[in-house]
């Protein structure tokens, strides 16, 4: 019964591996056939697949070129926006002293394009007036014109000096004329370059509402963080902001003024607009005095719209305004040919590992080959699932990580098999050698794999985006390697050790005790050659040499001492 317990355990573990594999394929099948968002092929990154290229041109007030520091800061913020949209392996770079080039794998959806192209500095402005974009202007002749030409002779001087951002004195005759003439549906109408210290005529980002806003009172630089979540009381989706010290103080004063306007019934002057790229993202009412720097925006949000607004507010504080110079489809920078070269290199690596395994371990090498095959299947389906759930895309660097992992995976099995062979050299049976070798090998493998995972994590965090794919696949395959080692390789060895071919130590099994030098009962006590084994003298001689080569100095001295004692005893017996 004791000998059958490892067999039952091995079958249970292999069954659990089968269940895990089936579950992974089932999850991906749901993504393919039910959610229509996954695929049975890994998603490729920009360098292998090509994608969408968006060129953003910087706009400055005086028309001069921006500084490199401004461009670098803007590129970093745009990269955060792209990452927040769930786009993996994107490339964001500066070009020509005033452009930022964004390259996205595959076809960019409209939501991703909007996040990237909404790249002006975020502004906080008080709402002065709200109107219907479709309101027609009726002239003195009684004719209605939806969008008249602004009157250049209209007075643009306030009737009184405005005292704050909500003062109606900001609305001059000229501003009213511009408001009536402003067409929200006209793409040429943009307010992205409006002066910060002057009122603004604009629309919301859907074109459904037209606004007159006061001058900018706070910039997006004041936002430390923006997140989306559900309100504790109502469960509705909200956007929660965290302001810095200066922003907390300024916003506290603004909230007091707007809240008082609400109490006095001065709507819409109790609203505060978040303006990005000249468009109003949101214009919530001030329902309380907020002095702690943590305002919350509520409304008819869905999870998606709340997350999008949070990302826009969090990553909207660019030092420059940008216009979209072009948006084109680009071909792969490396293309199919480079991918084929990488796959060929991987196949060559697999072939070399297979040949080495069979030459060094004979039939035992098939366990290495089978383990790598199982690992390849699991890695493939996991990469497909990650592409669906996390937007992971396989770049050429990621392919390199997969190829390198082949050698790391073979290392685990070699350590295990050498431990088994060491136990056989100590005179143990094959079944005992498999169990004792497992106990010793797993500690070594766990330590080495922990270092591999740590290196992959550090590389992923600190390295450039072009190297992150390598670090990610290296860390992923290392974890899968340990999983396969525990749940496949060892159980298979437990079963093979009880077969006639492997358990009997066949000379082609790779577990032949005589070929491994197992010619002694312990490291210091050699087997005696009897007449029954005289025919194997030559092979035993080679085995003895192998055993002696593996002895330590202390073991060698002890063996010589025992041999001297046997010689002395034999001499004494001869004298008698």
C-alpha positions in Angstrom: 0.0 0.0 0.0 2.8 2.4 0.8 4.3 2.0 -2.6 1.0 2.7 -4.3 0.5 6.0 -2.5 2.9 8.1 -4.7 1.2 6.6 -7.7 -2.3 7.7 -6.6 -0.8 11.1 -5.8 0.8 11.4 -9.2 -2.4 10.5 -11.0 -4.4 13.1 -8.9 -1.8 15.8 -9.7 -1.9 15.0 -13.4 -5.7 15.1 -13.4 -5.6 18.6 -11.8 -3.2 19.7 -14.6 -5.7 18.5 -17.1 -8.5 20.4 -15.4 -6.4 23.6 -15.2 -5.6 23.3 -18.9 -9.2 22.7 -19.9 -10.3 25.6 -17.7 -7.8 28.0 -19.5 -9.0 26.9 -22.9 -12.6 27.3 -21.7 -12.0 30.8 -20.6 -10.5 31.8 -23.9 -13.3 30.0 -25.7 -15.8 32.3 -23.9 -13.8 35.3 -25.0 -13.8 34.1 -28.6 -17.3 32.8 -29.0 -19.4 34.6 -26.4 -17.8 38.0 -25.8 -16.3 38.2 -29.3 -13.2 39.9 -27.9 -10.6 37.2 -27.7 -8.8 35.2 -30.3 -7.0 31.8 -30.7 -3.9 33.7 -31.9 -1.8 36.0 -29.8 -2.1 39.7 -30.5 1.0 41.2 -32.0 2.6 44.5 -31.1 3.4 47.4 -33.3 6.8 46.2 -34.4 5.3 42.9 -35.7 1.8 43.9 -36.8 1.8 47.6 -37.6 -1.0 49.9 -36.5 -2.1 53.5 -36.2 0.1 56.5 -36.1 -1.1 59.8 -34.7 1.1 62.9 -35.1 0.3 65.7 -32.6 1.7 69.2 -33.3 2.5 71.6 -30.4 0.7 74.9 -30.4 2.3 77.8 -28.5 0.9 81.3 -27.9 3.7 83.1 -29.7 4.2 80.5 -32.4 7.7 79.6 -31.2 9.0 76.1 -30.9 8.4 74.5 -27.5 11.3 73.5 -25.3 12.5 69.9 -25.3 11.5 69.7 -21.6 7.9 70.7 -22.4 7.8 68.1 -25.2 9.2 65.3 -23.0 6.7 66.1 -20.2 3.8 66.1 -22.7 5.0 62.8 -24.2 5.2 61.3 -20.7 1.6 62.4 -19.9 0.3 61.1 -23.3 1.9 57.8 -22.6 0.1 57.6 -19.3 -3.2 58.3 -21.2 -2.4 55.5 -23.7 -1.6 53.1 -20.9 -4.8 54.0 -19.0 -6.7 53.2 -22.2 -5.4 49.6 -21.9 -3.2 49.8 -25.0 -0.1 47.6 -24.6 3.2 48.0 -26.5 2.4 51.5 -27.8 5.2 53.8 -28.8 5.2 57.5 -27.9 8.1 59.7 -29.0 9.0 63.3 -29.8 9.9 64.3 -33.3 11.2 67.4 -35.1 11.3 69.7 -32.1 7.5 70.3 -31.9 5.7 67.0 -32.7 4.7 64.0 -30.7 4.2 60.7 -32.6 2.0 58.1 -31.1 2.0 54.6 -32.6 -0.6 52.1 -31.5 -0.7 48.4 -32.4 -3.6 47.4 -34.6 -6.6 49.8 -35.3 -7.2 52.4 -32.7 -10.8 52.7 -31.6 -12.5 56.1 -31.3 -12.3 56.2 -27.5 -8.5 55.7 -27.6 -8.2 58.3 -30.3 -10.2 60.8 -28.2 -8.0 60.2 -25.2 -4.8 60.8 -27.2 -6.0 63.7 -29.2 -7.6 65.5 -26.2 -4.2 66.9 -25.3 -4.6 70.5 -24.3 -4.0 71.8 -20.8 -6.9 71.1 -18.4 -8.7 74.2 -17.1 -11.2 74.9 -14.3 -13.6 77.8 -15.3 -16.8 79.0 -13.7 -20.0 78.8 -15.8 -21.7 82.1 -16.6 -24.3 81.2 -19.1 -25.7 78.0 -20.7 -27.7 77.9 -23.9 -29.0 75.6 -26.6 -26.6 75.3 -29.6 -29.6 75.2 -32.0 -31.0 78.6 -30.7 -31.5 80.9 -33.7 -30.7 84.6 -33.8 -33.6 86.8 -34.9 -32.4 90.1 -36.4 -34.3 93.4 -36.6 -35.7 92.5 -40.0 -37.4 89.5 -38.4 -35.2 86.9 -40.3 -33.8 84.1 -38.3 -30.2 83.1 -38.9 -28.8 80.2 -36.8 -25.2 81.3 -36.7 -24.8 85.0 -37.6 -21.4 86.7 -38.2 -20.2 88.3 -35.0 -20.5 92.1 -35.0 -16.9 93.5 -35.0 -18.2 96.9 -33.8 -19.8 95.4 -30.7 -18.6 96.8 -27.3 -16.0 94.4 -25.7 -15.5 96.4 -22.5 -17.3 95.1 -19.4 -19.9 97.5 -17.9 -18.1 97.1 -14.6 -14.8 95.6 -13.4 -15.5 91.9 -12.7 -14.8 90.9 -9.1 -14.5 87.1 -9.5 -14.9 84.3 -12.1 -18.7 84.2 -11.7 -19.3 87.9 -12.2 -21.7 88.5 -15.1 -19.8 91.7 -16.0 -17.5 89.4 -18.0 -20.4 89.1 -20.6 -20.0 92.0 -23.0 -21.9 92.8 -26.2 -19.2 91.3 -28.3 -19.1 88.1 -26.2 -22.9 87.7 -26.6 -22.4 88.1 -30.4 -19.7 85.5 -30.4 -21.9 83.2 -28.3 -24.8 83.4 -30.8 -22.5 82.9 -33.8 -20.6 79.9 -32.3 -21.5 76.7 -34.1 -20.9 73.6 -32.0 -21.1 71.4 -35.1 -18.5 73.3 -37.0 -15.1 71.4 -36.6 -13.3 74.6 -37.4 -14.7 76.2 -34.2 -12.2 75.6 -31.5 -11.5 77.4 -28.2 -8.4 75.4 -27.4 -6.1 78.5 -27.6 -8.4 80.9 -25.7 -6.5 83.2 -23.3 -6.5 82.0 -19.7 -7.5 85.4 -18.3 -10.5 86.0 -20.5 -14.0 84.5 -20.7 -14.6 81.6 -23.1 -17.4 80.6 -25.5 -17.4 76.9 -26.1 -19.5 73.7 -26.1 -19.4 70.4 -24.3 -17.6 67.5 -25.9 -20.8 66.1 -27.4 -21.9 69.4 -28.9 -25.2 69.3 -27.1 -24.7 72.3 -24.8 -23.2 75.7 -25.4 -21.5 77.7 -22.6 -20.1 81.1 -21.7 -17.4 80.5 -19.1 -15.4 82.9 -17.0 -11.6 83.1 -17.0 -9.5 80.1 -15.8 -9.3 80.0 -12.1 -7.4 76.7 -11.6 -5.3 74.5 -14.0 -5.1 70.8 -14.2 -1.6 70.9 -12.6 -3.5 71.2 -9.2 -4.9 67.6 -9.6 -2.7 65.0 -7.8 -5.1 62.1 -8.6 -8.4 61.2 -10.2 -10.2 57.9 -9.8 -13.6 56.5 -10.5 -15.8 54.5 -8.1 -19.3 54.1 -6.7 -20.7 56.5 -4.2 -21.2 54.8 -0.8 -24.7 56.1 -0.3 -26.3 55.8 -3.7 -24.0 53.3 -5.5 -23.9 55.6 -8.5 -20.6 56.0 -10.4 -18.6 59.1 -9.5 -15.3 60.7 -10.3 -13.2 61.5 -7.2 -10.4 64.1 -7.3 -7.5 64.8 -5.0 -6.0 68.3 -5.3 -2.5 69.5 -4.2 -2.0 72.1 -1.4 -2.4 75.2 -3.6 -5.4 73.6 -5.5 -7.1 72.8 -2.2 -6.9 76.4 -1.0 -8.1 77.9 -4.3 -10.8 75.4 -4.9 -12.1 75.9 -1.3 -12.7 79.6 -2.0 -14.3 78.8 -5.3 -16.6 76.2 -3.8 -17.7 78.7 -1.1 -18.7 81.2 -3.8 -20.5 78.8 -6.1 -22.3 77.1 -3.2 -23.6 80.6 -2.1 -24.7 81.2 -5.7 -26.8 77.9 -5.5 -28.3 79.0 -2.2 -29.2 82.4 -3.9 -30.7 80.6 -6.9 -28.2 82.0 -9.3 -28.1 79.0 -11.6 -26.1 78.2 -13.7 -23.5 80.4 -11.9 -23.3 77.6 -9.3 -21.6 75.3 -11.9 -17.9 74.7 -12.4 -16.6 73.5 -15.8 -13.7 71.2 -16.4 -12.4 72.3 -19.8 -10.0 70.1 -21.9 -8.9 71.0 -25.4 -11.4 73.9 -25.4 -14.3 71.5 -24.7 -16.3 71.2 -21.5 -15.8 67.6 -20.2 -18.2 68.2 -17.2 -19.9 71.1 -15.6 -21.2 69.9 -12.2 -23.1 72.1 -9.7 -21.4 72.9 -6.4 -23.6 71.2 -3.8 -21.3 71.9 -0.8 -18.3 73.8 0.4 -15.3 71.6 -0.3 -12.3 72.6 1.8 -10.4 69.4 2.1 -9.2 69.3 -1.6 -11.2 66.1 -2.4 -14.2 67.1 -4.6 -16.4 64.4 -6.1 -18.2 64.7 -9.4 -21.5 62.9 -9.7 -24.0 62.6 -12.5 -25.4 60.1 -15.0 -22.1 58.3 -15.3 -21.6 54.7 -16.4 -18.5 52.8 -15.4 -16.9 53.5 -18.8 -17.7 57.2 -18.9 -16.6 57.7 -15.3 -13.2 55.9 -16.0 -12.7 58.0 -19.1 -13.4 61.3 -17.4 -11.1 60.3 -14.5 -8.3 59.5 -17.0 -8.9 62.8 -18.8 -8.7 64.8 -15.6 -5.7 62.9 -14.2 -3.6 63.1 -17.3 -4.9 66.3 -18.8 -2.4 68.7 -17.3 -0.1 69.1 -20.3 2.3 72.0 -20.6 1.3 72.5 -24.2 -1.8 72.5 -26.5 -1.7 70.2 -29.5 -3.4 69.8 -32.8 -3.7 66.5 -34.7 -1.4 66.8 -37.7 -2.2 63.4 -39.2 -3.7 60.0 -38.3 -2.5 57.2 -40.6 -2.1 53.4 -40.7 1.5 52.3 -40.5 3.1 49.1 -41.6 5.1 46.9 -39.2 8.6 48.2 -38.5 10.0 44.7 -38.4 7.3 42.8 -40.1 6.5 39.2 -40.9 10.1 38.4 -42.0 11.5 39.3 -38.5 8.8 37.3 -36.8 9.6 34.3 -39.0 13.3 34.6 -38.1 12.4 34.7 -34.4 10.2 31.6 -34.7 12.9 29.7 -36.6 15.4 30.6 -33.9 12.9 29.2 -31.3 12.5 26.0 -33.2 16.2 25.6 -33.6 16.6 26.1 -29.8 13.9 23.5 -29.1 15.6 21.1 -31.5 19.0 21.5 -29.8 17.5 21.1 -26.3 15.7 17.9 -27.5 18.9 16.5 -29.1 21.0 17.3 -26.0 18.3 15.8 -23.7 18.2 12.5 -25.6 22.0 12.2 -25.9 22.6 13.0 -22.2 19.6 11.3 -20.6 18.5 8.8 -23.3 14.8 7.9 -22.9 14.6 10.2 -19.8 15.1 13.1 -22.2 11.5 12.5 -23.5 10.3 13.7 -20.1 12.1 17.0 -20.8 10.6 17.3 -24.3 7.1 16.5 -23.0 7.4 19.0 -20.2 8.4 21.8 -22.6 5.5 20.8 -24.9 3.0 21.1 -22.0 4.6 24.4 -21.0 4.3 25.7 -24.6 0.6 24.9 -24.7 -0.2 26.6 -21.4 1.9 29.6 -22.3 0.2 30.0 -25.6 -3.4 30.0 -24.2 -2.4 32.3 -21.3 -0.9 34.8 -23.7 -4.2 34.7 -25.7 -6.2 35.3 -22.5 -3.9 38.2 -21.4 -4.4 39.8 -24.8 -8.1 39.8 -24.2 -8.2 40.8 -20.5 -5.1 43.0 -20.2 -4.4 44.1 -23.8 -1.1 42.3 -23.8 0.6 42.2 -27.2 3.5 40.1 -28.2 6.5 42.1 -29.5 9.8 40.9 -30.9 11.3 41.4 -27.4 8.5 39.3 -26.0 9.3 36.5 -28.5 13.0 36.7 -27.4 11.8 36.2 -23.8 9.9 33.1 -24.8 13.0 31.7 -26.7 15.3 32.4 -23.7 12.8 30.6 -21.4 13.4 27.3 -23.3 16.9 27.1 -21.8 15.7 28.2 -18.3 13.0 25.5 -18.4 15.5 22.8 -19.4 17.6 23.8 -16.4 14.9 22.8 -14.0 14.7 19.3 -15.3 18.5 18.8 -15.6 18.8 19.8 -11.9 16.1 17.3 -11.0 17.5 14.4 -13.1 21.1 14.9 -11.8 19.8 14.7 -8.2 18.0 11.5 -9.1 21.3 10.1 -10.5 23.2 11.1 -7.5 20.8 9.2 -5.3 21.2 6.2 -7.6 25.0 6.4 -7.2 24.5 6.2 -3.5 23.0 2.8 -4.0 19.3 3.7 -3.6 16.5 2.1 -5.6 15.1 4.1 -8.5 11.7 4.8 -6.7 13.6 6.0 -3.7 16.0 8.1 -5.8 13.0 9.8 -7.5 11.5 10.9 -4.2 14.7 11.9 -2.5 16.0 13.6 -5.6 12.8 15.6 -5.7 13.2 16.7 -2.1 16.7 18.0 -2.8 16.1 19.4 -6.3 13.0 21.5 -5.6 14.7 23.7 -3.1 17.5 24.5 -5.5 15.0 25.2 -8.3 12.7 27.4 -6.2 15.6 29.6 -5.2 16.9 29.9 -8.8 13.4 30.7 -10.2 12.8 33.2 -7.5 15.9 35.1 -8.7 14.7 34.9 -12.3 11.3 36.3 -11.4 12.9 39.1 -9.3 15.1 40.0 -12.2 12.1 40.1 -14.6 10.1 42.3 -12.2 13.0 44.8 -11.8 13.6 44.8 -15.5 9.9 45.4 -16.2 9.7 48.3 -13.8 12.9 50.1 -14.6 13.6 49.3 -18.3 12.4 51.1 -21.4 9.0 50.2 -22.9 10.8 48.3 -25.7 12.3 45.9 -23.2 9.1 45.4 -21.0 7.8 42.7 -23.4 11.0 40.7 -22.8 10.7 41.1 -19.0 7.0 40.2 -19.0 7.3 37.0 -21.0 10.4 36.0 -19.1 8.7 36.3 -15.7 5.5 34.7 -17.0 7.3 31.6 -18.4 9.4 31.3 -15.3 6.2 31.0 -13.2 4.8 28.5 -15.6 8.1 26.6 -15.5 7.8 26.1 -11.8 4.1 25.1 -12.2 5.0 22.4 -14.8 7.9 21.1 -12.7 5.6 20.5 -9.7 2.4 19.4 -11.4 3.8 17.5 -14.4 7.5 16.5 -14.4 7.6 15.0 -10.9 4.3 13.1 -11.1 5.4 11.6 -14.5 8.7 10.6 -12.9 6.9 8.9 -10.0 4.9 6.8 -12.6 7.9 6.0 -14.8 10.0 4.9 -11.9 7.5 2.0 -11.4 7.6 0.8 -15.0 9.8 -2.2 -16.0 11.9 -0.1 -18.5 12.8 2.8 -16.2 12.3 1.2 -12.8 14.5 -1.8 -13.9 17.3 0.5 -14.9 17.4 -0.4 -18.6 20.6 0.8 -20.2 18.7 3.1 -22.6 16.4 4.5 -19.8 19.1 7.0 -18.5 18.7 5.5 -15.1 21.0 2.5 -15.3 22.8 2.3 -11.9 25.9 0.6 -13.3 26.3 3.1 -16.1 26.0 5.9 -13.5 28.7 4.5 -11.3 26.5 3.0 -8.5 29.1 0.4 -7.6 29.1 0.9 -3.9 26.5 0.6 -1.1 27.6 3.9 0.4 30.1 6.6 -0.7 32.8 4.7 1.2 31.8 1.0 0.9 32.2 -0.6 -2.5 30.4 -3.6 -3.8 32.5 -6.7 -4.0 33.0 -8.3 -7.4 31.9 -12.0 -7.1 32.2 -14.8 -9.7 28.6 -14.1 -10.6 29.5 -10.6 -11.7 32.9 -11.4 -13.2 31.6 -11.0 -16.7 30.8 -7.4 -15.9 34.3 -6.6 -14.7 35.1 -4.1 -17.4 31.9 -2.2 -17.0 32.4 -2.2 -13.2 35.8 -0.7 -13.7 34.4 2.2 -15.6 31.7 2.6 -13.0 34.3 2.5 -10.1 36.3 5.3 -11.8 33.1 7.4 -12.1 32.3 6.9 -8.5 35.9 7.7 -7.3 35.8 10.9 -9.4 32.7 12.1 -7.6 34.1 11.4 -4.1 35.1 14.2 -1.8 38.6 14.3 -0.2 37.3 13.1 3.1 35.4 10.2 1.5 38.5 9.3 -0.5 40.7 9.3 2.7 38.2 7.2 4.5 38.0 4.7 1.6 41.8 4.4 1.6 41.8 3.8 5.3 39.2 1.1 5.0 41.1 -0.5 2.2 44.3 -0.4 4.4 42.4 -2.1 7.2 41.2 -4.8 4.8 44.8 -5.4 3.6 46.1 -5.6 7.2 43.4 -8.1 8.2 44.1 -10.2 5.1 47.9 -10.2 6.0 47.1 -11.3 9.5 44.9 -14.1 8.4 47.7 -15.2 6.0 50.2 -15.4 8.8 47.9 -17.5 10.9 
